[in-house]
């Protein structure tokens, strides 16, 4: 019993969209228990990945810097020590991210995070572009609870 609960909470924190299906269909949990477990799992995932975003980003930048140094056999000068200011380069990807951010904002990102993006990816994007504040966490957690209720009732209706 404890293993199934732990598994659903863990699954809810990583891949939220399938956790209500597993909880209702495989574990035969009630609607209230499924909503509670998936909401707790999603909330734990959001909080954990929100706190880990900055260290992961720093480690990733360090790793990329080392790979570039090895590949090109020259030292990469940090942005703070460069004398000339470089122009911003806007690729198609950058333009798309900016367009989506301006059009849908934090609310739109929060709504699609649990279902489409997954909690780690959506939380990383939210913290990177909207900073880590109570408003960001509130929107993300509210969307997780809302989707938990919707998906649980959907699965219960099908079952």
Buried (B, 14 or more C-beta within 10 A) or exposed (E): EEEBBEBBBBBBBBBBBEBBBBBBEEBEBEBEBBBBBBBBBBBBBBBBBBEBBEEEEEEEEEEEEEEEEEEEEEEEEEEEEEEEEEEEEEEEEEEEBEEBBEEEEBEBBBBBBBBEBBBBEBBBBBBEBBEBEEEBBEBBBEBBBBBBBBBBBEBBEEE
